[in-house]
Amino acid sequence: MSSDDTFVVVGLGNPGERYMGTRHNLGFRVVDELARRHDIAVTRRQFQSLIGSGLIADRPAMLVKPQTFMNDSGRAVRNLVQFRKIALGRVVIVYDDVDLSLGRVRVRPGGSAGGHHGVMSIIKEIGASDFDRVRVGIGRPPERDVTDFVLSPFHSSELEIVEQAIVRAADAVEQLVLQGVEQAMQVVNR
């Protein structure tokens, strides 16, 4: 049993200006959108992350942007979840996904990492995969290396689709916090 009923929404990305507009930082951008909507300052440095606390859908929530770089995201998540005694059912990980077409948003409970190194790191560090996810599609590159692709910025022709996806992903997080993963899947994944 958790001693804390706070929802922890973790957006995955890489810290620093160099990565700010890249495909791999969509998790950070969704957290920024939620912070804007709910007037939560994500500025407190704790657990190798930038953190902000407030309410989402009238429920206590913590917005988290790990500062460990994508492939080590699990260290930050583990430290926070263990220290605050957060139940995994209250953890939502938001991240980019090359296996979804550009702009598509999907909610999913648990499962594998699907090749995403940030999610792999979280599963490895906490020793479980039963946390909820909000995946934001960035599409798969036709011939480019996936690493180069995820670390590249969006093309100007993609920006409107990406901005809409960020809004829909933030809506998905709100739905998940308010009504649970099953209901969020029915609303978002149709």
PyMOL commands that set and color helices and strands:
alter all, ss='L'
color gray80, all
select helices_A, chain A and resi 17-19+23-38+70-84+88-90+117-126+146-150+156-179+181-188
alter helices_A, ss='H'
color red, helices_A
select strands_A, chain A and resi 7-11+44-46+49-56+59-66+91-97+105-109+132-137
alter strands_A, ss='S'
color yellow, strands_A
deselect
rebuild
show_as cartoon
